[in-house]
Amino acid sequence: MIRNNHYFQLLEKLYSESPELKITPKDKIVIFSDLHMGDGRSLDDFHKNSQLFSTALKEYYFKNNYILVLNGDVEELYRYQLKGIKNQWKEIYELFCKFHDKNRLYKIYGNHDSKLFGYKESELGCPTLKSLTLKLKDRELFIYHGHQASFYYNTFDELMSLAIKLIAIPLRIKSYSVAHNNMKKSHIEKMAYDFARSKKMVSIIGHTHRPLFESFSKLDTLKFRIESLLREYQESGKKHKADLQNNIIKCKQDIEEHTKKRGKEHSISSLYSDDIIIPCVFNSGSVIGKRGMTSIEISEGEIYLVHWYGSDIDKRYVKNDFEYLTKLEGTDYIRHILKHDTLDYIFTRIRLLS
C-alpha cells in the first residue's frame, strides 16, 4: 500500500506542517519554479530568460495584483554563494521585495537552494517555506518543490552539491538535474500523483522542469487531442474535414517524434498507468526553458498553464491559437495560454473519480 511508502510518509509530514493561505476566487496567483539563478556568466542557466522573467513580473504580474509563489530552486546554491547571486540579480530581488512589501510573495525552497535555511532572515529578504497550501473554501492546492519524493535528493543531496563544486564547476559543465532523466521524472511525478489522489486534492510541483496540466504529460495530451480530433472529423461536415485532417496528421507526427525522442516505453501507456487519469497534479515547468518559460496561474476560479516567450522564437514551436495569445504591451514578449480549466470542474473530477 502506498501509505506505507517511505515517500508517502515524507509527503504526509510536509503536508501536515504546511502553512495555509486562504484565497478567494477573486485572488490571482502565479507559480514559477526552477530559476536556478547564478552569477550571470556563461554557466548561469537563468541568464538567458532573465529579461523575460523580469519583464513579465514587473509589467504583467505585479501590475495585475498577482500573488507570486516561487516554488523552489530559485537560487543555484549548489554552484554559487547567495551574496554573489544577489549582487548579480539586484533588479530581480528588488521585484521580489515589491511583491513582499504588498504581502504577495511566498518563497518555497527546493533541493538546489535548501541551504537558505542556514541564512538569517535579514539576509534572505523574505521567509522561506518548505511548502504552502492554498485553501479555497473546502478545497486544497498543495504547493511544494517535488524533490521530497526523490530517493537521490533525500539521501545524497550534500554529496551531489560537493560533486558539482569539485568536478562540474572546474570543468565548466552546465547544471545537471532530474530534468535530464526521464525515469527519475516519472518516479517523482508518480509519487506526487499517488499522494494527491489519496488526499483528493491538487498538488502543484516543480523540480522536473516538465510542465504538467491535470496530470497529463505531453504524450498524454497529444493522445487525448488526436482522439478528440478523430471524433470531431467523423461528425463534421465536408467543409471542415480538410483542416481537421491536417491537424490529425500533425498530431500523429508530434506523437511519433515524441516517442522517438523519449523511447518506446513512453508510448505504451500513460505516465501513471491508470485507465482514468485523475487531474490532481500540475507542474509549473521552469523559467530556464530553451524556448521561454512556463508558469501555473490561478485566477477567477480557473487554473492555467502559461508559456512566455519572445517574438524571435522558432515558429515551429508556436501554435496559432490567437484567442489565447497576448503580446505584452511595449515589449516583444508573448503570453500564451497553453491549457486552462475551471477549478470547479477539476475538483469535481477528483472527488468523483479518486
VOKOL-665414 format. One record per residue: residue in one letter; x, y, z of N, C-alpha, C, O in turn. Coordinates in steps of 0.2 Angstrom, whole numbers, plus 5000, padded with zeros to 4 digits. Atoms other than C-alpha are relative to their C-alpha. Example, Ala and Ser with C-alpha at 12.3 -4.5 7.8 and 13.67 -1.06 7.14 Angstrom:
<gutis>
A500449945000506249785039500450065000500950055003;S499649944999506849955036499650055003499950115004;
</gutis>
This chain:
<gutis>
M500449945000500050005000500450065000501050065003;I499649945000500650174996500150045007500650075008;R499949974993500350235014500649985004500850015009;N499450024996501750135020500750024996501250004998;N499549985004502850205007500450065003500150105006;H499649954997504350305013499950074998499950125002;Y500149945003504050445001499350035002499250095003;F500649984998502250455006500050035007499750085008;Q500049984993502650475024500450075000500250115004;L499749945001503850615019499650064998499550115001;L500549955003502550705009499450015005499250075006;E500549994995501250675023500250055006499950095008;K499749954995502450765036500050074997499850125000;L499949945003502750905023499350035000499250095001;Y500749975001500850925020499750025007499450075008;S500349994993500350915039500350075003500050105007;E499649944997501651055043499950064995500250114997;S500049955005501251165028499550065002499050055005;P500449944998500651345032499450014994499549994989;E500649995005498951385024499950074998500050125002;L500249945002498451535014499350004997499249964992;K500750005002496651565012499950054994500150114995;I500149955006496151634995499350004998498949955000;T500749995003494551684986500149994993500650004990;P500050005007494051664968500350064997500550064991;K499749945002494551844966500750015000501050054996;D499350004999496351814971500349974993500149934990;K499650025006497651794957500749985002501050025006;I499450034997499151684960500449984993500149954989;V499650035005500651644948500549965004500849985009;I499550044997501851504952500549994995500449964990;F499450025004503651494945500449965004500449965010;S499550044997504951364949500650004996500650014990;D499450025004506751324944500250064996500350064990;L499749945003507551494941500849984999501150004994;H499350024999509251424946500550064998500950064994;M499649945001509951604947500749995002500949965008;G499350014999511851614946500450065000500150115003;D499649945000513251734943500050054994500350094993;G500149965006512651804926500549984995500450014989;R499650015005514051724917499849934996499249924996;S500250055005514051584904499749935003499349904999;L500350064997513651434916499450025004499149975007;D500649984997512151534923499449994996499350024991;D500550025004510651444917499450065000499050064995;F500549955000509551594922500150064995499650094993;H499849945003510451724912499650014993499350064992;K500449995007509551684895499350035000499150074996;N500749984999507751714901499950055005499450075007;S500149954994508151844915499650064998499250085002;Q500349945002507551994905499249984999498850025001;L500750025001505951894900499649995007499150025008;F500350014994505651844918499950075004499350085007;S500149934997505952024925499550044997499150075001;T500549965003504852104912499349975002498850015003;A500650034998503451984915499750015007499250035008;L500149994993503552004934499750075000499250095004;K500149934999503552194933499450034996499050064999;E500549975005502452234918499349965000498849994998;Y500650045000501152094920499749985007499250005009;Y500250034993501052004937499950055005499550055009;F500049954995501452154948499450054999499050075003;K500549955002500352274939499349975000498850015002;N500650035000498952154939499849965006499449925007;N500150024993499052114958500049935001499549905004;Y499950074999499551934957500449995006500950035008;I499650034995500251844972500549964997500449924992;L499450045003501951774967500249955005500449965011;V499750054996502451604973500649974996500549954990;L499450035003504251544969500149935003500249935009;N500050074997504251354971500649974999500649914996;G499350044999506051304974500550014994500350034989;D499449995004507751314966500050074997500150084991;V500049935002507651504965500750024999500950044993;E499249995001509551514968500349944999500149895001;E499650065001510851394962500650005005501150025003;L499550004995511751374978500449945000500949935004;Y499550055001512551214973500750024997501250004998;R499449975004513751324962500250065003500850085003;Y499949934999513651494969499850025007499449995010;Q500249984994513651594985499450054999499350094994;L500649955001512051694989500250074999499850104996;K499849935000512951854991500150024993499950074990;G499849995007513651844973499450004996499350044991;I500650005004511951794966499650065001499350094996;K500449944998511051944975500350064997500050114995;N499749945004512352064968499950004993499850054990;Q500150005007512152004951499350024997499250054992;W500749995002510252004950499650055005499150035007;K500349954995509852164961499350014997498950025002;E500649985003508452204949499449955002498949975004;I500450064998507652034952499850005007499250005009;Y500250004992507752044971499650065002499250065006;E500449944999507052224970499349994999498850015002;L500750025002505552154961499749955006499149965008;F500350044995505352014974499850045006499350035010;C500149964994505452144988499350044999498950055004;K500649965002504052244979499449965002498949985004;F500550044998502952094980499949985007499449985010;H500050024993503452054998499750065004499350055009;D500349944997503052235003499250005000498950045004;K500850005001501252204997499749945003499149925002;N500250074997501152035006499849964995499349924995;R500250045006501151954989500549964998500649944992;L499550055001502651844990500149945004500149955011;Y499950064997502851664995500649964997500549944991;K499450035003504551584993500149935003500249925009;I499950074998504751394994500749974998500949994993;Y499350025001506451304995500049944996499549904996;G499950075004507051164983500649975002500949995007;N499450034998508551054983500650044998501150045002;H499449965002509751174974500050065005500650095005;D499949944995509351314987499849985007499550035011;S500150024993509051215003500450035005500250035011;K499549964995510551305011499750065002500050095006;L500349944997509451455013499850005007499850055010;F500250014993508951385029500650015005500550025011;G499449984996510751425035500150075001500550095004;Y499949935000510551605032499550045005498950015006;K500549974996509751735043499550044996499650054990;E500649975004508051815038500250074997500050084992;S499849935003508851985036500549994994500550044990;E499650025006510051905023499649984994499749994988;L500450035005508651825014499550054997499350054991;G500549955003507451975012499349985001498850025002;C500750024999505851865015500149935003500649895002;P500050064997505451705024500049944995499749964989;T500050065005505751535015499649945003499849925009;L500550064998504451395017500249944997500649934992;K499950065002504551215015499449984995499549944990;S500650015005502851215006499550055002499550095007;L500549964999501251305005499349974998499349944992;T500750035002499351255005499650064999499450105003;L500549955002498151364996499349975002499149925000;K500750034998496351345004499550054996499550114998;L500549965003494951394993499449965002499149914999;K500550034996493451355004500249935002500749935007;D499850074997493551165007500549974995500649914996;R499650035004494751134993500750025001500950085004;E499349994999496651124994500449994994500449954990;L499550005005498051164982500750005004500950055006;F499450014996499651094990500650014995500749984990;I499449975004501251184983500749985003500850005009;Y499450024997502951104986500549994994500249984988;H499550005006504551094975500049934997500049934990;G500050065003504550904972500549955002500549895001;H499450044999506250844977499949955006500349905007;Q500150044994505550774993499749934998499849885003;A500250075002504850624983500649964996500449924993;S499450035004506650584976500449975005500750005010;F499550034996507750454984500750035000501050045005;Y499349975001509350534977500050075004500550085007;Y499949934997508950714983499950005008500150045011;N500150014992508450655001500649975003500749975009;T499550044997509950545003500750034998501150035002;F499449985002511350614993500150084998500550104994;D500049935002511050804992500750035002500950074997;E499349974998512650855001500549984995501050024993;L499550035005513650734990500050034993500550044990;M500149975007512950804974500250075000500550094995;S499849935000513250984979500850005000501150044997;L499350015000515050934983500349984993500850014991;A499850025007515250844966500050064995500450064991;I500149955005514650994957500650065001500950084996;K499549954998515851114966500749974998501250014996;L499450035001517350994964500249984993500749984991;I499950035006517050924947499750054994500050074990;A500349975005515751014937500250074999500350094993;I499849935001516251194940500750014997500850054992;P499350005004518151174936500049984993500450014989;L500050025007517751084920499550034996499450024990;R500449955003516451214916499449964997499249974991;I500550045002515051084915499350035002499350055008;K500649974998513251154915499649965005499849905005;S500450034995511951114928499749934997499449934992;Y500450065001511350934928499549995005499650005011;S500550014995509750894936499549944998499649914993;V500550055001508250774937499750014993499449974990;A500349995006507650864922500249974994499949974989;H499650035005508850774911499949925000500149884996;N500150084999508250594917499349995000498950005005;N500750015001506550534911499849955006499249965008;M500250054995506550384924499950045006499450025010;K500049964993506850504939499450045000499050055005;K500649965001505550624932499349965001498949995005;S500650044999504250494931499949975007499349975009;H500150024993504550424948499850065005499350055009;I500249954996504450594956499250024999498850035003;E500649985001502850634947499549955002498949975004;K500550064998502050464951499950015007499350005010;M500149994992502350494970499650065001499150055005;A500449944999501650664969499249994998498850015001;Y500750025002500150594959499649965005499149975007;D500350054995499850454971499850045007499250025009;F500149964994499950574986499450044999498950045004;A500649955001498750704979499449964999498849985001;R500650045001497550574973499749975007499149975008;S500250034993497450494991499750055004499250045008;K500349954996497050664998499450044997499150084999;K500549975004495850714984500150085000499650125001;M499849935000496750874982500450014994500649974990;V499549995005497850964969500750015003500850055008;S499349984999499750964970500350044995500250024989;I499749965005500751094961500849995002501050025007;I499350014998502651044960500450044994500150074990;G499649975005504151104950500549944999500449884998;H499550054999505851014951500249964993500849964991;T499850045006505750904935500050044994500350024988;H500049965006505651054923499549984995499550014989;R500450035005504250964914499350035002499050015007;P500749984999502551064913499549955000499549914995;L500650055000501050964918499450045001499450085005;F500749974999499251004917499549955001499449914997;E500550054999497850904925500349935000500049884997;S499750075000499150754927500249984993500549924993;F499950035007499350744908500750034998500950084999;S499449995003501150734901499950034993499350034991;K500149985007501450804884499749944995499349954991;L500250065004501250624876499249995002498849984997;D500750014998499550604886499650054996499150044994;T500449945004498950774879500049994993499450004990;L500050015008499450734861499549944999499149944994;K500450055001498550564863499250025001498850004997;F500749984999496950644870499850054994499250044992;R500149955005497050784857499849964993499349974990;I500150045006497150654842499349965000499049964995;E500650044999495650554849499450054999498950044996;S500549955001494650714850499950034993499350044990;L500049975007495150774833499649944995499349964991;L500350055004494650604826499249995000498949984995;R500750004998492950604834499650064996499150064993;E500349945003492650784828500049994992499550024989;Y499950015007493250734810499449964998499149974992;Q500550045002491950594810499350035000498950024996;E500649964999490550714815499950064996499450094996;S500049935004491050864804499750004993499749944990;G500249995007490450924788500650004995501150014997;K499550015005491450914772500450075000501050064999;K499649935000491951104774500650005005501150035003;H499549994994492951074790500549944999501049935003;K499650074999493650894786500850014998501249985000;A499349995003495250964776500450025006501050005007;D499649984994495851064791500149955006500649955008;L499950054995495450934803500549944999500949925003;Q499550055002496450804793500750025001501149995003;N499349974999497950924793500250005007500849985009;N499850004992497850934812500149935002500549935007;I499950074998497650754814500749974998501149945002;I499350025003499250724803500550035004501050005006;K499449964996500250854813500049975007500649965009;C500050034994499650774829500449945000500849925005;K499750075001500150604823500850015000501249975003;Q499349995001501850674818500450025007500950005008;D499749984994502150754835500049945005500549945008;I500050064996501750584844500649964998500949945002;E499550045002502950494833500750035002501250005004;E499349974998504350624836500150005007500749995009;H499950014993504050624854500249935003500649925007;T499950074999504050434855500749994998501149955002;K499450015003505650434845500650035005501150005006;K499549974996506550554857500049975007500549965010;R500150024993505850484874500149925001500249905006;G499950084999505950294870499349974999498850005001;K500650045001504650164866499549995006498949995006;E500450014994504150134884499550065002499050045005;H500449954998503350304885499450014995499050054996;S500549995005502250274870499449945002498949944999;I500550064999501350114878499450025004498950015003;S500649984996500350194892500250075003500750105002;S499949934997500150354902500550005005500749945008;L499549994995501350414915499849975006500349945010;Y500250034994500350344929499749935000499549905005;S500350075001499650184922499349995002499149945005;D500750004998497850224926499650004994499850044989;D500450005005496450194915499650074999499550094994;I500349944999495650354921500550055003500750035009;I499549964997496950494924499650055004499250095002;I500349954996496450604939500450065000501050065000;P499649945002496850784936500350045007500150095008;C499849974993497750814953500750025000500950055005;V499349985000499550854948500150054995499950044989;F499849955004500151014940500750025001501050015007;N499349995000501951064936500150074997499950074991;S499949945003502451244933500650004995500750054991;G499450015005503951184922500650045003500850025008;S499449974998505451304923500050074997499750094992;V499849935003506051484920500649994995500750044991;I499450015004507551414911499949964994500449934991;G500150045006506751334896500450034994500650094994;K499649985006507651334879499650054996499850094992;R500549965004506051424871499650045005499050045003;G500449964996505551534885499949975007500349935009;M500250024993504751504902499349985001498950004997;T500750024999503151424909499850015007500350025012;S500249994993502151454924499249975001498949964996;I500750024998500451404933499750065002500050095007;E500449944998499151544935499449975003499149935000;I500650024997497651534946499650075000499950125003;S500349945000496351674943499349994998499149954994;E500750005001494451704944499749924999499349914995;G500350075000494151514948500249964994500049904994;E499850045005495151454934500849995001501150035004;I499350014999496951374933500349994992500049974988;Y499749995006498151404918500749975000501049985005;L499350015001499751334911500250054994499950054989;V499949945004500551484903500849994997501249975001;H499450005003502051494891500250074998499850104994;W499849945002503051654890500650004995501049954996;Y499450005005504251684875500150074996499650114996;G499949945004505051814864499749994993499649944991;S500350015006504451854847500549974995500349964989;D499550035004506051784840500049935000500549894997;I500050085000505551604844499949974994499650004989;D500150045006505651474831499249994999498949965003;K500750015001503851474823499849935000499249925001;R500250075000503851284823499749985007499349945008;Y500250014993503551294842499450045002499350045008;V500549964998502151414842499349984996499349974990;K500650025004500351364838499650074999499750125003;N500449945002499151494830499450015004498850015001;D500649994996497951504845499950075002500050095007;F500049934999497651684843499650025006499750085009;E500549984994496251684856500450005006500250035011;Y499650014994497551634869500750035000501150025004;L499349965001499051744863499950075002499450105000;T500049934998499351914871500750025000501250005003;K499349975000500852024867500050055005499650095006;L499949954995501452124882500250064997500750074994;E499949935003501252304878500750035001500950035007;G499449974999502852394874500649955000501249985001;T499550055000503852234873500049954994499549964990;D500150055005504252094861499849935003499949885000;Y500250064996503651964874499349984999498850024999;I500650025001502151854872499849955005500249915007;R500350054995501051764885499549964996499049984993;H500450055003500251604878499749965005500049925008;I500350044996498951514887500049934997499649924992;L499950065003499351334883499349955002499149924997;K500550034998497951254893499650035006500050075010;H500449974994496551304906499449965001499149934997;D500650044998495151234915499750045007500150075010;T500349974993493951284930500249965005500249905005;L499850044994494451234947499449965002499449905005;D500650044998492651184950500049934996499849884999;Y500050065004492751054936500549955002500449895002;I499450044998494450994941499949965007500049905007;F500150034994493950964959499449955000499449905004;T500550045001492350884954500249934997500049885000;R499750065003493350754943500449975006500349905006;I499650034995494550724958499549975005499649915007;R500550034995493050694970499749944998499649895002;L500450055003492150584959500449944997500149884997;L499650055003493550484951500549975004500849925003;S499450034996494850464965499849945004500149915008;
</gutis>
